[in-house]
Amino acid sequence: MSVKGWAITMGIGAAAGAVAIMMMPKNNPTRKLAAKAADKVEEAASKVSSKLTNSLEM
């Protein structure tokens, strides 16, 4: 499988997983865990973006 095919497959799988989690009740432990993980990923992406921006501005 090519990298492009793999990336498309992973993207579709992630989207399907996200839809399944969003359909769960808000008090479901799995949904709460997914929300925490999403927050941490967003925070890490923000830090990386800030570091890249700072290093490019120098």
Number of C-alpha atoms within 10 A of each C-alpha: 6 7 8 9 10 11 12 12 12 12 12 12 12 12 12 12 12 13 11 11 18 13 10 13 11 11 8 10 11 13 18 15 12 14 14 12 12 12 12 12 12 12 12 12 12 12 12 12 12 12 12 11 11 10 9 8 7 5
